[in-house]
């Protein structure tokens, strides 16, 4: 099982992103996995980023793909995940985490996902295997 974080989507969609080439190689291998996950929070972050940095039509096109794909399963947080995320935020308050990163960690814990496709080093702090 692999969780896909915002940075992996952005690096895939943005040709001039510093991680684009690396991301495209990784995407080629992980898309073969039947167990790919992301969250509605990550999709929100990705679409918001694209809306602010690219053409709106491009952002909408990618939003439609992310919201309709059956290749990547979208996890949704509940109140318990949000409480867990808040505890993570408190525990690592000196790390300047995003709340989405904390939600991601809570979801990965709940669904027992230990690998993440990300360019965010914070996930190593949480004990996850970063691809």
Secondary structure, 3 states (H helix, E strand, C coil): CEEECHHHHHHHHCCCCCCHHHHHHHHHHHCCCCCEEEEHHHHHHHHHHHHHHCCHHHHHHHHHHHHHCCCEEEECCCHHHHHHHHHHHHHCHHHCCCHHHHHHHHHHHHHCCCEEECCCCHHHHCCCEEC
